[in-house]
Amino acid sequence: MAKVQFRTDDPKLGLTQAIGFIWEERDGIHIEYQVSDNILNVLKSDLKNVFIPYAQIEDIVYKKSWLSKGKIIISLSSLKGLDKIMFLETTTLKISVKRDQKSKCLEFEANANLSMSSDRVAQLDLL
C-alpha cells in the first residue's frame, strides 16, 4: 500500500487548497485531506475522510509531467456519497502530486487498477 501525498487547488475559484493522502485498499480508494485557504494557509477545516469503492470508479491513471507536478486522474461512474470532495470536477478527481511522489504514484496506479480488476471479476462471479 503506497500512501501518496497530494496538494490540489479548488477548481472553481482557486482560493482554497486541499492537502492530504490518497491510498488504495482491496475494496476501494481512501482519501484523507484537510482544506485550508490558499493565501495565508491559516484557516483550516476539520480532517475529512472519503472512501470510494471500486464499483464507483471507471478508470485510474497517473499522468507524468516533465516540467511540473504529475496528476492522478480518477474517472467516476457515480457521485453517490462524494458531495463533500471540494476538488471534484464534474465526474473526475484530479489530484496534483509532487515529482518526488512519482514512484509511489506508479505503485498506487498499478495496485489500484489490479484491485479494481479483481473487484470486477468478483462482481461477475456473483452474477
Buried (B, 14 or more C-beta within 10 A) or exposed (E): EBBBEBBBBBEEEEEBBBBBEBBBEEBBBBBBBEBBEBEEEEEEEEEBEBBBBBBBBEEBEBEEEEEEBBBBBBEBEEEEEBEEBBBBEEEBBBBBBBEEBBEBBBBBBBBBBEBBEEBEEEEEEEE
